[in-house]
Amino acid sequence: MNFLVPTKRPRLNEAVGLVLFTLTVLVLLSLVSYHPTDPSFNVSRDPLSDSSVQNFIGRFGSTLADLLLQVLGYPAFLLPVIFSIFGWKWIRSRQMQNPWAKCVGIVCLVGSSCALLGLLFPNYLTVGWSLKAGGIVGDLLSDWFRARFNMTGSLIVVLAWLFVSLLVATRFSFSVSLVWLNRHFAFLGVWWEYWLAWCKSREKARERKLLEKKLQEEEKGNPRGATLITQTIMDLKERGPASARRIPKEPSPRDMDFAEPLAPIAPKKSQVEKAPPLTIGTYDFVFPSINMLRPPVSQRAVDENELLQRANQLMEKCKEFDVHGQVHHIHPGPVVTTYEFKPEAGVKYSKITNLVDDLCLALKAESVRIDRLPGKSTVGVEVPNVHRETIFLREIIESAEFQNSHSKLTIALGKDIVGKIVVADLAKMPHLLIAGQTGSGKSVAVNSMIISILYKATPAEVKFIMVDPKRLELGLYEDIPHLLTPVVAEPKRASNALKWATNEMESRYKLLAAVGVRNIEQYNALVKKPKNLELFSEEENSEKKPLPFIVIVIDELADLMMVASKDVEDSIMRLAQMARAVGIHLIVATQRPSVDVITGVIKANFPSRISFRVAQKVDSRTILDQMGAQQLLGKGDMLFIPPGSSKMMRVHGPYVTEEETAEIVRHLKLQGQPVYNQTVLEDSGPTDEKPEMDQEVDEMYEEAVRIVVEMGKASTSTLQRRLRLGYGRAARLIDMMERDGIVGPADGSKPREVLKKKEYFREYDEERSD
């Protein structure tokens, strides 16, 4: 089969490919221009007396076309396609896998096509000439099959033969084809939903007309005009705006429970027409369709023999190092399989964990993770699967865990090591810190979390502030109606946005305190009830609205810390400490989990953390306070510390493509334009900080100034020793002295220069006594 396999010389391969392409063109033109009166095996002409040949390739083409069509019939048109594929592979010097199998598959594909046409069209087809659809080959094969299986059985067998040969000869796959069709024709499902909604609205209008006509007829027979209002509509008036629906449909009168009057009392026409429509704010918000996400593909079945073989290898390898025990249970998962290893008495846990590298060699695994199983006397040995399952975001969104969650800030995390769906509530975390090296799946996880919230909340319920210093990841969400400000790329403007969020947090706390509630959920429930209007002043009452949650997403914290570390750290610290009750939450991600980026102040206020694969053990300790993240597999494999717990959970994150994200964003943009708050990115730092410095008073300030002027030098350590102060307060006193012109600016590690003479306080005391 050397003609199927290109050589190692590209120029020779290109020459062979060009010959195959030439053969493709000759065969194709010969078949297309075939005419039954041209010279062939059945028609003979004298080339001297009659040289007219209608075939594009002449006598050679007419003879070749007649031969192919007589023998193969219409499947002869497959030959140019096959020659062109081979020619393209030769020109590109691409090797063909399993050439023998491909060749057999091609022959079976052509033969099954001939047999199928021979069964379906056994008689001659006359389209300018007489040919059998399947040729001689199809005629012989169809007769053979009919003699043994009859017509119905023959069709079933031949179709099965055709599909099997197609799978062998090509890279065609039914599962991949279904996924492709579902992705590229998902808009048909959306159109179908809109069609159903339009039909419902038409039915509603028709039933309203019938109801109105009936009421008019009753009004003619009853002179008294009374009012008939359904209980359903009265309830809707009391409840106010309804919540968003996932399918844009309006309730039809048939769905409403119209009450029957006790007496023949009819309403006025105008009262029937003024029934309030169901709206959300000023329009119906339509959530993205689940069909916009890629459906999961069928996965391979678990090979029990392979699992048992690996369990035996694990036990044998442990015995080599004098670690005796048994594998009691095996838990196959989507990405890793957990083997419950129960050590014998006297075997230390540390001795098992030291075998990680040796088990990797024995099991031929990329990495092996060993951890204690809570509530059990066994050790979990997590070994990567040979065939890793891809987890799609649609699986998580469609799951009962996600759908039954009432929180608007429910985020999809993925599946755990045994395949159980894992979702989390950002409102309970209340902030999330994410770290991982490049390519570990960190950005995909952030996108999954954002899309999860977009599937749960309307723009009136959740607002986003997105900070993307790399200008690569979050730019896809530009101009969606959920944004409070355009995607921020400049670190200085990001610092301003964090300061604005701090001020917004303080103003919300004042608002909550004014009405006597403790959190944003209680406040929103309060303002939705008309009977609570008296709790607000007249000005507040006129503008009262439910407060939206604000989610601040920072894609790369390291870039912000390099530019404005002090301002960013202070803002993040204050938000992380206090913003939970007023509905402001942080999702902070970084690919540099070092101590100068994830400082102790930041980490102390983020109890919920996620670590993807990192390069070193020290990085795992920085983000999780314990090792283990360096043994992850990458591509969404993470360790998650849930809220209220210090025990790590291993989760495999879902995969979402840029195409899926772009389609969801296009749908959201059609729902409305974002209403940006222009004050979010304004720089109010200099005007706000100066009054704060001027008004700041410290009772130890005068005594500290006297010590500095007497000694003739100013340093923080001196004030700490003499006044027994902490470092922060002593440094603040030095800054206040610099502001008042008593000491000069810092000069590296040297003490600051004192600008006042020792007689300064003598003159000051004399002026004060006068």
matplotlib code that plots the C-alpha trace (Angstrom):
import matplotlib.pyplot as plt

x = [0.0, 2.9, 0.8, -1.3, 1.6, 3.6, 7.4, 9.8, 10.6, 8.1, 8.9, 8.2, 5.0, 3.8, 4.5, 2.5, -0.3, -0.4, -0.7, -3.7, -5.4, -4.9, -6.5, -9.4, -10.1, -9.9, -12.2, -14.7, -14.9, -15.2, -18.2, -19.9, -19.8, -20.7, -23.0, -24.3, -23.6, -19.9, -17.4, -17.2, -17.2, -20.7, -20.5, -17.9, -17.1, -14.5, -12.3, -11.6, -15.2, -16.7, -14.5, -17.2, -17.0, -19.1, -17.0, -14.8, -11.8, -12.4, -12.4, -10.3, -12.9, -15.9, -14.4, -13.4, -16.8, -18.7, -16.6, -17.0, -20.8, -21.4, -19.6, -20.3, -23.2, -23.7, -21.3, -18.5, -18.8, -17.2, -13.9, -13.0, -13.7, -11.4, -8.6, -8.8, -8.5, -5.5, -3.9, -4.4, -2.8, 0.2, 0.7, 0.6, 2.8, 0.2, 0.4, -2.7, -3.5, -4.3, -4.1, -5.2, -8.4, -9.0, -8.6, -11.0, -13.5, -13.4, -14.0, -16.9, -18.3, -18.4, -19.8, -22.5, -23.5, -23.8, -25.9, -28.2, -28.9, -29.4, -32.0, -33.8, -33.7, -33.4, -34.6, -32.9, -32.9, -33.5, -32.1, -30.8, -29.1, -29.8, -27.8, -28.4, -28.2, -25.8, -24.1, -23.1, -21.7, -25.0, -27.0, -25.1, -25.0, -28.7, -29.7, -27.5, -29.0, -32.6, -32.2, -31.3, -33.0, -35.9, -36.3, -36.8, -34.0, -31.7, -32.2, -31.5, -28.3, -27.0, -27.7, -25.8, -23.0, -22.9, -22.7, -20.0, -17.9, -18.4, -17.1, -14.1, -13.2, -13.6, -13.4, -17.1, -18.7, -22.4, -21.9, -19.7, -22.2, -25.1, -23.1, -22.2, -25.9, -27.0, -24.5, -25.1, -28.8, -29.6, -31.2, -34.1, -35.0, -35.0, -37.1, -39.5, -39.9, -40.6, -43.1, -44.9, -44.9, -46.4, -49.1, -49.9, -50.3, -52.6, -54.6, -54.8, -56.0, -58.6, -59.9, -60.1, -62.2, -64.5, -64.7, -65.4, -68.1, -69.7, -69.6, -71.2, -74.0, -74.6, -74.5, -77.4, -79.6, -78.5, -78.9, -76.9, -73.2, -71.1, -67.4, -66.1, -62.4, -60.6, -58.9, -55.7, -55.5, -56.2, -53.3, -51.0, -51.9, -51.0, -47.7, -46.4, -43.9, -43.4, -40.1, -38.4, -39.4, -37.2, -39.6, -41.0, -44.7, -47.7, -50.5, -53.5, -57.0, -57.6, -54.8, -56.3, -59.0, -61.8, -64.4, -68.0, -70.4, -73.0, -75.6, -75.8, -73.7, -71.4, -68.4, -67.9, -65.9, -63.2, -62.6, -61.9, -59.4, -57.3, -56.1, -52.4, -49.9, -47.2, -43.9, -40.5, -39.6, -40.4, -39.8, -39.8, -36.2, -35.6, -32.9, -30.4, -31.6, -29.8, -29.4, -26.7, -24.4, -22.8, -24.6, -22.5, -21.3, -21.6, -18.8, -16.9, -18.2, -16.1, -13.7, -13.9, -11.0, -8.8, -9.8, -9.1, -5.8, -4.8, -5.9, -3.7, -0.8, -1.3, -1.3, 1.7, 3.7, 2.8, 4.0, 7.4, 7.9, 6.5, 3.2, 0.6, -3.1, -6.1, -8.1, -11.7, -13.6, -13.1, -14.9, -14.6, -15.1, -15.1, -11.4, -9.8, -10.6, -10.4, -9.1, -9.9, -6.8, -7.1, -3.6, -2.9, -2.3, 1.0, 1.3, 1.8, -0.1, 3.1, 4.6, 1.8, 2.0, 5.7, 4.9, 3.4, 6.2, 6.6, 2.9, 3.1, 5.8, 4.0, 0.6, 2.1, 0.1, 0.8, 0.3, -1.2, -2.8, -3.2, -5.5, -7.5, -11.2, -13.3, -15.3, -13.5, -10.5, -9.2, -6.9, -8.0, -5.5, -6.7, -5.3, -6.0, -8.2, -6.7, -9.6, -10.5, -14.2, -14.9, -17.4, -19.6, -21.2, -24.6, -24.6, -24.2, -26.8, -29.4, -28.7, -31.3, -28.6, -28.3, -32.0, -33.2, -30.9, -32.8, -29.8, -29.2, -25.4, -25.3, -22.1, -21.3, -18.0, -18.2, -18.1, -16.3, -14.1, -17.1, -19.1, -21.5, -22.5, -20.9, -22.4, -21.8, -23.5, -21.3, -23.5, -22.5, -18.8, -19.0, -15.9, -13.8, -10.0, -8.7, -5.1, -3.4, -0.6, -1.1, -3.2, -4.6, -8.2, -8.5, -10.0, -12.5, -13.6, -14.1, -16.2, -18.3, -19.0, -20.1, -22.3, -23.9, -25.0, -26.2, -28.5, -29.9, -30.2, -31.6, -29.8, -32.0, -30.9, -27.1, -24.6, -21.0, -17.8, -15.2, -11.5, -9.3, -5.8, -4.7, -7.4, -8.0, -10.5, -13.4, -13.7, -16.2, -18.8, -18.6, -21.9, -24.1, -26.9, -25.6, -22.5, -22.3, -19.3, -17.4, -14.8, -11.9, -8.4, -6.3, -5.0, -5.5, -9.2, -9.6, -8.3, -10.9, -13.7, -12.7, -12.8, -16.2, -17.4, -16.1, -18.1, -21.2, -20.8, -20.9, -23.9, -25.8, -25.0, -26.5, -29.6, -30.1, -29.6, -32.2, -34.9, -33.7, -32.7, -29.5, -28.9, -29.8, -32.3, -34.3, -34.2, -35.3, -38.2, -39.1, -39.3, -41.4, -44.3, -46.4, -47.4, -43.8, -43.7, -44.0, -40.6, -39.0, -38.8, -40.6, -37.5, -36.4, -40.0, -40.1, -37.0, -36.9, -35.9, -34.6, -30.8, -29.0, -26.1, -22.7, -20.1, -16.6, -14.6, -10.8, -9.1, -5.5, -4.7, -0.9, -1.1, -3.1, -0.8, 2.2, 0.7, -1.3, -0.8, -1.6, -4.9, -6.0, -5.1, -6.9, -10.1, -10.1, -9.6, -12.5, -14.8, -13.9, -14.5, -17.8, -19.5, -21.3, -24.4, -24.9, -24.6, -21.1, -19.0, -15.5, -14.2, -10.4, -8.1, -4.4, -1.8, 1.0, 0.1, 3.1, 3.0, 3.5, 0.3, -1.8, -0.9, -1.8, -4.4, -6.1, -6.0, -7.3, -10.6, -11.1, -12.1, -13.3, -10.5, -9.8, -6.4, -5.8, -2.5, 0.5, 4.2, 5.6, 4.6, 5.1, 2.5, 0.0, 0.8, 0.3, -3.2, -4.5, -2.3, -1.5, 0.1, -1.6, -2.3, 1.0, -0.3, -3.4, -3.8, -4.6, -7.5, -10.0, -8.8, -9.0, -8.9, -11.8, -12.1, -15.9, -17.3, -17.3, -14.8, -11.0, -11.2, -10.3, -12.6, -11.3, -13.5, -13.2, -14.4, -16.7, -15.6, -17.2, -15.9, -15.6, -18.2, -20.8, -19.9, -20.2, -23.6, -24.9, -23.5, -25.2, -28.5, -28.0, -27.2, -30.5, -32.3, -31.2, -28.3, -26.2, -26.8, -23.3, -22.6, -20.1, -18.9, -17.5, -14.2, -13.8, -10.7, -11.9, -8.8, -6.9, -10.0, -11.2, -7.9, -6.7, -9.6, -9.3, -5.6, -6.3, -9.1, -7.1, -6.1, -3.9, -3.6, 0.0, 0.9, 2.2, 4.3, 5.7, 6.7, 8.5, 10.5, 11.5, 12.5, 14.5, 16.4, 16.9, 16.0, 12.7, 12.2, 9.3, 11.3, 12.2, 8.6, 7.7, 10.3, 9.7, 5.9, 5.3, 3.2, 2.5, 4.2, 1.1, 0.4, 4.0, 4.3, 1.1, 2.5, 5.6, 3.4, 1.4, 4.7, 5.7, 2.4, 2.9, 6.4, 8.1, 10.2, 11.4, 10.6, 11.9, 15.4, 15.7, 16.7, 18.1, 16.2, 14.1, 15.6, 14.0, 13.1, 12.3, 14.9, 15.0, 13.7, 10.5, 8.5, 9.8, 8.4, 5.2, 4.7, 5.3, 2.8, 0.2, 0.7, 0.2]
y = [0.0, 2.4, 4.5, 5.5, 6.6, 9.7, 9.5, 11.6, 13.8, 16.7, 17.5, 14.0, 13.9, 17.1, 15.6, 12.5, 14.7, 16.7, 13.5, 12.4, 15.8, 15.6, 12.1, 13.5, 16.2, 13.8, 11.2, 13.9, 15.6, 12.3, 11.2, 14.6, 14.8, 11.2, 10.7, 7.3, 8.0, 8.6, 5.8, 3.2, -0.5, -0.7, 1.9, 1.8, 4.5, 5.0, 7.9, 8.8, 9.1, 10.5, 12.3, 14.1, 13.2, 15.1, 14.0, 16.7, 14.3, 12.9, 9.2, 8.3, 10.1, 8.5, 5.0, 5.5, 7.0, 4.2, 1.6, 3.1, 3.8, 0.3, -1.4, 0.8, 3.0, 6.3, 5.4, 6.0, 9.7, 8.7, 8.0, 11.6, 12.4, 9.6, 10.6, 14.2, 13.2, 11.1, 13.9, 16.4, 14.1, 13.6, 17.3, 18.0, 14.9, 13.7, 10.1, 8.0, 5.9, 2.2, 2.4, -1.2, -0.6, 2.6, 0.9, -2.0, 0.6, 2.5, -0.6, -1.6, 1.9, 1.8, -1.7, -1.0, 2.1, 0.0, -2.6, 0.0, 1.6, -1.8, -2.7, 0.7, 1.0, -2.4, -1.3, 0.8, 4.6, 6.5, 10.0, 10.6, 7.2, 3.7, 2.9, 0.8, 2.9, 0.5, -0.8, -4.4, -4.7, -3.4, -5.7, -8.8, -7.8, -6.9, -10.2, -12.0, -10.2, -10.5, -14.3, -14.6, -11.8, -10.6, -6.9, -5.6, -7.7, -6.7, -3.0, -3.4, -5.4, -3.1, 0.1, -1.4, -2.3, 1.2, 2.9, 0.5, 1.1, 4.8, 4.7, 2.6, 4.6, 8.1, 9.9, 10.3, 9.9, 9.9, 11.4, 14.2, 14.9, 15.2, 17.6, 19.7, 19.8, 20.7, 23.6, 25.0, 24.6, 25.5, 28.7, 26.5, 25.6, 29.3, 30.1, 27.3, 28.8, 32.2, 30.6, 28.9, 32.2, 34.0, 31.3, 31.6, 35.4, 34.9, 32.4, 34.9, 37.7, 35.4, 34.3, 37.8, 38.8, 35.9, 36.9, 40.5, 39.6, 37.4, 40.2, 42.6, 40.2, 39.8, 43.6, 44.0, 41.8, 43.3, 47.0, 47.1, 47.5, 45.8, 44.7, 41.2, 41.0, 37.7, 36.7, 36.0, 39.5, 41.0, 38.9, 40.2, 43.8, 43.2, 41.4, 44.0, 43.1, 39.4, 37.6, 36.8, 33.8, 31.6, 31.4, 34.7, 33.7, 35.5, 33.8, 33.1, 33.6, 29.9, 29.5, 32.1, 31.0, 33.4, 33.5, 33.0, 35.7, 34.8, 36.8, 37.8, 40.9, 42.0, 44.3, 47.4, 47.1, 49.5, 47.6, 44.4, 46.1, 47.6, 44.3, 44.9, 43.0, 40.9, 42.8, 43.0, 46.6, 47.9, 44.8, 41.0, 39.7, 36.5, 34.3, 32.7, 29.4, 26.3, 25.2, 27.9, 25.6, 22.5, 19.3, 16.6, 13.8, 10.1, 8.8, 5.5, 2.8, 1.9, -1.0, -3.1, -5.3, -2.3, -0.9, -4.2, -4.5, -1.0, -1.9, -5.0, -2.9, -0.4, -3.0, -4.8, -1.5, -0.7, -4.1, -3.5, -0.7, -2.6, -0.8, -3.5, -3.1, -3.8, -1.8, -2.0, 0.1, 1.7, 4.9, 5.7, 9.4, 11.6, 12.5, 10.4, 7.1, 6.9, 3.7, 3.3, 1.8, 0.5, 0.1, -2.6, -1.8, -0.1, 1.6, 5.3, 7.7, 9.6, 6.4, 6.1, 9.7, 9.3, 6.7, 9.3, 9.3, 5.5, 4.9, 7.3, 5.1, 1.9, 3.0, 5.0, 8.0, 11.7, 12.4, 10.6, 12.4, 10.8, 12.2, 11.0, 10.3, 12.1, 9.8, 6.6, 4.6, 4.5, 6.5, 7.8, 7.3, 9.4, 8.1, 9.8, 7.9, 6.7, 8.3, 11.6, 12.8, 16.3, 18.1, 20.6, 23.6, 22.6, 19.5, 21.7, 24.3, 21.6, 19.7, 19.7, 21.1, 24.3, 24.6, 24.2, 26.8, 29.9, 32.2, 34.6, 34.1, 30.4, 29.4, 26.2, 24.6, 21.2, 17.6, 16.0, 13.0, 10.6, 12.6, 14.4, 17.9, 20.7, 24.2, 26.9, 30.1, 33.2, 35.0, 32.5, 32.4, 35.5, 36.2, 33.8, 33.8, 31.8, 31.0, 28.7, 28.7, 29.5, 26.9, 25.3, 26.3, 29.4, 31.7, 29.0, 28.6, 32.4, 32.4, 29.5, 31.3, 34.5, 32.5, 30.7, 34.0, 35.2, 32.2, 33.0, 36.7, 39.7, 43.0, 44.4, 41.7, 41.5, 44.0, 43.3, 45.3, 43.4, 44.2, 42.7, 44.1, 41.5, 42.7, 39.2, 37.3, 39.5, 41.7, 39.2, 40.6, 44.2, 45.9, 43.3, 44.8, 43.4, 45.6, 48.6, 50.0, 49.1, 46.4, 48.0, 47.4, 50.1, 49.4, 53.0, 53.0, 49.6, 51.1, 53.9, 51.3, 49.5, 52.8, 53.5, 50.0, 50.9, 54.1, 52.3, 49.7, 52.5, 54.2, 50.9, 50.3, 53.7, 52.9, 49.5, 51.1, 53.8, 51.2, 48.8, 45.7, 43.7, 42.6, 43.2, 40.4, 41.9, 45.3, 44.1, 42.2, 45.3, 47.7, 45.3, 45.6, 48.7, 48.7, 49.4, 52.8, 54.7, 53.4, 55.7, 59.4, 61.2, 61.6, 58.0, 56.8, 58.4, 56.7, 53.4, 50.4, 46.9, 47.0, 44.8, 42.5, 43.7, 41.2, 42.5, 40.1, 40.7, 38.5, 39.3, 40.7, 40.7, 43.5, 45.7, 45.0, 46.1, 49.5, 50.5, 47.8, 49.9, 51.3, 48.0, 46.0, 48.5, 48.5, 44.7, 44.3, 46.6, 45.0, 41.5, 42.3, 44.2, 44.0, 40.7, 42.0, 44.7, 42.4, 43.3, 40.2, 39.7, 37.0, 37.6, 35.5, 35.5, 33.3, 34.4, 33.1, 34.7, 36.4, 39.9, 39.4, 37.3, 39.1, 38.0, 40.7, 39.6, 35.9, 36.3, 37.8, 35.1, 31.9, 30.3, 29.7, 27.7, 26.5, 25.0, 23.4, 25.3, 24.8, 24.6, 23.4, 26.9, 28.3, 25.7, 26.7, 30.4, 29.9, 27.0, 27.0, 23.4, 21.3, 19.4, 21.8, 20.9, 17.4, 18.4, 17.5, 20.9, 21.6, 22.6, 20.2, 22.2, 22.1, 24.0, 25.1, 25.5, 28.2, 27.2, 24.4, 23.9, 20.6, 20.7, 19.3, 18.2, 19.4, 19.1, 22.3, 22.5, 23.5, 26.4, 27.6, 31.2, 30.5, 29.5, 32.6, 34.9, 33.4, 34.1, 37.6, 38.3, 37.2, 39.4, 42.4, 42.0, 42.3, 45.9, 48.3, 48.6, 51.6, 52.6, 54.5, 57.2, 57.9, 54.4, 55.1, 58.7, 59.5, 61.0, 60.0, 63.3, 65.3, 62.7, 61.8, 65.3, 66.2, 62.9, 63.6, 67.1, 66.0, 63.1, 63.7, 61.4, 62.0, 60.9, 63.2, 66.1, 63.9, 62.1, 65.5, 66.5, 63.3, 63.7, 67.4, 66.7, 63.7, 65.5, 62.4, 60.7, 57.0, 54.6, 52.3, 55.1, 56.0, 52.4, 52.0, 55.4, 55.4, 51.6, 51.8, 49.4, 49.8, 51.0, 53.8, 54.9, 55.1, 57.1, 59.6, 60.0, 60.6, 63.3, 65.0, 65.0, 66.5, 69.3, 70.0, 68.8, 66.0, 65.6, 62.7, 59.2, 58.6, 54.8, 53.1, 56.3, 58.3, 61.2, 64.7, 66.9, 70.3, 72.0, 73.3, 72.2, 75.7, 75.0, 73.7, 76.5, 79.1, 77.1, 76.8, 80.5, 81.4, 79.1, 80.5, 84.1]
z = [0.0, -0.6, -3.0, 0.0, 2.1, 1.1, 1.1, 3.2, 0.2, -0.1, -3.7, -4.9, -2.8, -4.5, -8.0, -7.1, -5.7, -8.9, -11.0, -8.8, -9.2, -12.9, -12.9, -10.8, -13.4, -16.3, -14.7, -13.6, -17.0, -18.7, -16.5, -16.7, -20.5, -21.2, -24.2, -25.3, -29.0, -28.4, -29.3, -26.5, -26.0, -27.3, -30.0, -32.8, -35.3, -38.0, -36.8, -40.4, -41.5, -38.3, -35.9, -33.9, -30.2, -27.6, -24.6, -23.2, -23.1, -26.5, -27.4, -24.3, -22.1, -23.8, -23.5, -19.8, -18.9, -20.6, -18.8, -15.4, -15.8, -17.2, -14.4, -11.4, -12.4, -10.7, -7.8, -10.4, -9.5, -6.1, -7.9, -8.5, -4.9, -3.7, -6.1, -4.9, -1.3, -2.0, -4.0, -1.2, 1.3, -1.0, -1.6, 2.1, 2.9, 5.4, 6.5, 6.4, 9.4, 8.7, 4.9, 4.5, 6.4, 4.5, 1.2, 2.2, 3.5, 0.2, -1.9, 0.4, 0.2, -3.6, -3.6, -1.0, -3.0, -6.2, -4.3, -2.8, -6.2, -7.7, -5.1, -5.4, -9.2, -10.7, -14.2, -16.8, -16.2, -19.4, -19.1, -22.5, -22.4, -20.9, -17.8, -14.7, -11.6, -9.8, -12.9, -13.4, -9.9, -8.4, -10.5, -9.4, -5.7, -5.6, -7.2, -4.6, -1.7, -2.9, -3.3, 0.4, 2.3, 0.1, -0.5, 3.0, 4.5, 1.6, 2.2, 5.9, 5.3, 2.5, 4.5, 7.5, 5.1, 3.7, 7.1, 8.4, 5.3, 5.7, 9.2, 8.2, 5.1, 6.5, 9.9, 10.0, 13.4, 14.2, 17.7, 16.4, 13.6, 16.0, 18.1, 15.0, 13.9, 17.3, 17.5, 14.1, 14.0, 17.6, 16.3, 15.0, 18.5, 19.5, 16.5, 17.5, 21.0, 19.5, 17.1, 20.0, 21.9, 18.9, 18.5, 22.2, 21.8, 18.8, 20.8, 23.7, 21.4, 19.9, 23.2, 24.5, 21.5, 22.1, 25.8, 24.9, 22.5, 25.1, 27.6, 25.1, 24.5, 28.2, 28.7, 26.2, 28.3, 31.7, 32.1, 35.4, 34.9, 37.5, 37.6, 37.0, 37.9, 38.1, 41.2, 39.2, 37.9, 41.3, 42.7, 39.9, 40.8, 44.4, 43.7, 41.3, 38.5, 38.0, 37.9, 34.7, 32.6, 30.6, 27.6, 26.4, 26.5, 27.9, 29.8, 27.8, 29.2, 29.1, 31.7, 34.0, 36.4, 35.5, 38.3, 37.3, 38.6, 41.2, 39.1, 35.5, 36.1, 33.3, 33.3, 31.3, 28.1, 29.2, 32.4, 30.6, 28.2, 31.0, 32.6, 33.4, 31.3, 32.9, 32.6, 34.2, 34.7, 31.2, 29.1, 29.3, 29.8, 28.0, 29.4, 27.1, 25.6, 26.9, 23.3, 23.0, 25.0, 23.5, 24.6, 26.3, 24.1, 25.0, 27.1, 27.1, 29.4, 32.4, 31.8, 35.0, 34.1, 33.7, 37.1, 38.8, 37.1, 38.3, 41.8, 41.8, 40.5, 43.3, 46.0, 44.6, 44.4, 48.0, 49.1, 47.5, 50.0, 53.0, 52.9, 53.3, 52.8, 50.5, 48.0, 49.4, 46.9, 43.5, 42.5, 38.8, 38.0, 34.9, 35.1, 37.9, 39.6, 43.4, 44.9, 48.6, 50.1, 53.7, 55.3, 57.8, 61.4, 62.1, 58.6, 59.0, 56.7, 55.9, 54.6, 52.1, 50.9, 50.2, 47.5, 45.2, 42.6, 42.7, 42.1, 39.1, 37.6, 38.4, 37.0, 34.1, 35.3, 34.8, 38.5, 41.5, 44.5, 47.9, 50.5, 53.6, 53.1, 55.7, 57.9, 56.8, 57.8, 54.3, 52.1, 48.7, 45.9, 42.9, 39.6, 36.2, 33.8, 30.5, 28.6, 30.3, 30.1, 28.9, 31.2, 29.4, 31.0, 29.7, 32.0, 35.0, 33.9, 33.2, 36.5, 39.3, 41.7, 39.6, 38.6, 42.2, 43.6, 44.5, 44.7, 41.8, 42.4, 41.8, 40.0, 38.2, 39.4, 37.7, 38.9, 41.8, 41.6, 41.5, 38.9, 41.2, 40.1, 42.2, 42.3, 44.9, 46.1, 45.7, 48.2, 50.9, 50.1, 50.0, 47.9, 45.8, 45.2, 42.2, 41.3, 38.8, 36.2, 32.5, 30.7, 33.8, 33.0, 35.2, 32.5, 31.4, 35.0, 35.4, 32.1, 33.4, 36.6, 34.8, 32.3, 35.3, 36.8, 33.4, 33.2, 36.7, 37.0, 35.0, 34.6, 37.3, 39.8, 39.2, 37.9, 36.9, 37.2, 35.1, 35.3, 32.6, 32.6, 30.0, 27.6, 26.4, 28.5, 29.6, 26.5, 25.1, 27.6, 26.4, 26.1, 27.8, 29.8, 33.1, 33.0, 35.4, 33.6, 30.4, 30.9, 32.7, 31.3, 32.8, 36.4, 37.5, 36.4, 38.1, 41.3, 40.9, 40.4, 43.6, 45.5, 44.1, 45.2, 48.7, 48.8, 47.4, 50.2, 52.8, 51.3, 51.1, 54.8, 55.7, 53.6, 55.3, 58.7, 58.0, 57.4, 60.1, 58.0, 58.1, 54.6, 51.0, 50.8, 53.6, 52.0, 48.6, 50.2, 52.1, 49.1, 47.1, 49.6, 49.2, 52.8, 53.9, 52.2, 55.5, 56.5, 53.9, 53.8, 51.0, 48.9, 49.4, 48.8, 45.4, 44.2, 46.1, 44.0, 44.9, 45.1, 42.6, 43.6, 42.3, 41.3, 40.7, 38.5, 38.4, 35.9, 36.8, 40.3, 39.8, 37.2, 39.6, 42.5, 40.4, 39.6, 42.6, 45.2, 48.3, 47.0, 45.5, 48.7, 50.9, 48.7, 48.4, 52.1, 53.0, 50.5, 51.5, 55.2, 55.0, 51.5, 52.0, 53.7, 51.1, 48.1, 46.7, 46.0, 44.5, 42.1, 42.0, 39.8, 39.3, 37.6, 40.0, 43.5, 45.2, 48.6, 47.0, 45.0, 47.4, 50.6, 54.0, 54.3, 51.1, 51.8, 55.4, 54.0, 51.3, 53.1, 49.8, 47.4, 44.3, 43.1, 39.7, 38.8, 40.0, 39.3, 42.9, 46.3, 47.7, 45.3, 46.6, 50.2, 49.3, 47.9, 49.9, 53.0, 52.2, 49.4, 46.7, 43.8, 42.2, 41.6, 39.6, 36.0, 34.4, 32.0, 34.7, 37.5, 40.7, 44.5, 46.1, 49.7, 50.2, 52.6, 56.2, 55.8, 55.6, 53.9, 50.2, 47.6, 44.2, 41.3, 37.6, 35.9, 32.9, 29.4, 27.6, 24.2, 23.0, 20.3, 23.0, 25.0, 22.0, 21.1, 24.6, 24.6, 21.2, 22.7, 25.8, 23.6, 21.8, 25.2, 25.7, 26.0, 29.3, 31.5, 32.6, 35.8, 34.7, 38.3, 38.8, 36.9, 38.0, 40.0, 43.3, 45.3, 45.7, 46.7, 49.2, 50.8, 51.6, 53.9, 55.6, 56.3, 57.5, 59.9, 61.3, 64.9, 67.1, 70.8, 70.7, 67.9, 70.0, 72.2, 69.1, 67.6, 70.8, 70.8, 67.1, 67.5, 70.7, 69.1, 65.8, 63.8, 62.9, 62.4, 62.9, 65.1, 67.5, 68.0, 68.5, 71.3, 73.0, 72.9, 72.8, 69.7, 66.9, 63.6, 61.7, 64.2, 64.4, 60.6, 60.4, 62.9, 60.7, 57.7, 59.6, 60.5, 56.9, 56.0, 58.6, 57.4, 60.5, 58.9, 55.4, 52.9, 53.4, 52.2, 51.9, 55.1, 56.7, 59.3, 58.0, 58.3, 61.0, 59.5, 62.8, 65.4, 69.0, 70.0, 68.0, 71.0, 73.3, 71.0, 70.5, 74.3, 74.7, 72.0, 73.5, 77.0, 75.7]

ax = plt.figure().add_subplot(projection="3d")
ax.plot(x, y, z, "-o")
ax.set_aspect("equal")
plt.show()
